[in-house]
Amino acid sequence: MNNLLTTRIGRLTVLLTLALTLGLAIAPRAAVAGFLPTLPQTSQKSQDLDKIRVALENKKVANTLAALGYDQAEIAERLTKLSPEEVSALAGELDQAMSPSGSGAGIVIGVVVVVLVVLGVLSLMGKRVVVSE
């Protein structure tokens, strides 16, 4: 370090590096990135409407809506009045309701994988796992 500061080229290099670093630190940022909301497209709206119609054709859903006093014509009329954002939100809720979530098999498989990894690491370290009563 002493040799770098005693020579003329060393001092010039240090000063140039310091000047460039400060210049980059002071310079304003050109832009800041961020997320923008996406608007549903018309093709997306038609796909979402198809999902909703398929769900409405389900016997349990149709029976429940009939028990609540809604007929098919009234349901179709209300679907046409929905905005693209509402259709997208409803289709997303239908996807969540129809998909199996939190299955016990996934949790069991995850635990088994973690135990196997721990046992593998212990065996690579030369350790033994002994289970006794």
ChimeraX attribute file (.defattr): number of C-alpha atoms within 10 A of each C-alpha:
attribute: neighborCount
match mode: 1-to-1
recipient: residues
	/A:1	6
	/A:2	7
	/A:3	8
	/A:4	13
	/A:5	13
	/A:6	10
	/A:7	11
	/A:8	9
	/A:9	11
	/A:10	15
	/A:11	14
	/A:12	13
	/A:13	14
	/A:14	13
	/A:15	12
	/A:16	12
	/A:17	12
	/A:18	11
	/A:19	12
	/A:20	12
	/A:21	11
	/A:22	11
	/A:23	11
	/A:24	10
	/A:25	10
	/A:26	9
	/A:27	8
	/A:28	8
	/A:29	8
	/A:30	5
	/A:31	6
	/A:32	5
	/A:33	5
	/A:34	6
	/A:35	5
	/A:36	6
	/A:37	6
	/A:38	6
	/A:39	10
	/A:40	15
	/A:41	12
	/A:42	10
	/A:43	9
	/A:44	14
	/A:45	18
	/A:46	14
	/A:47	15
	/A:48	21
	/A:49	20
	/A:50	13
	/A:51	17
	/A:52	19
	/A:53	15
	/A:54	10
	/A:55	17
	/A:56	17
	/A:57	12
	/A:58	10
	/A:59	10
	/A:60	11
	/A:61	12
	/A:62	16
	/A:63	14
	/A:64	11
	/A:65	15
	/A:66	12
	/A:67	10
	/A:68	9
	/A:69	9
	/A:70	13
	/A:71	12
	/A:72	13
	/A:73	9
	/A:74	10
	/A:75	13
	/A:76	12
	/A:77	10
	/A:78	10
	/A:79	15
	/A:80	10
	/A:81	10
	/A:82	13
	/A:83	12
	/A:84	18
	/A:85	13
	/A:86	14
	/A:87	23
	/A:88	22
	/A:89	13
	/A:90	17
	/A:91	21
	/A:92	15
	/A:93	11
	/A:94	15
	/A:95	14
	/A:96	11
	/A:97	10
	/A:98	10
	/A:99	8
	/A:100	8
	/A:101	9
	/A:102	8
	/A:103	8
	/A:104	9
	/A:105	9
	/A:106	11
	/A:107	11
	/A:108	10
	/A:109	11
	/A:110	12
	/A:111	12
	/A:112	12
	/A:113	12
	/A:114	11
	/A:115	12
	/A:116	12
	/A:117	12
	/A:118	12
	/A:119	15
	/A:120	13
	/A:121	12
	/A:122	13
	/A:123	12
	/A:124	10
	/A:125	9
	/A:126	8
	/A:127	11
	/A:128	10
	/A:129	8
	/A:130	5
	/A:131	5
	/A:132	4
	/A:133	2
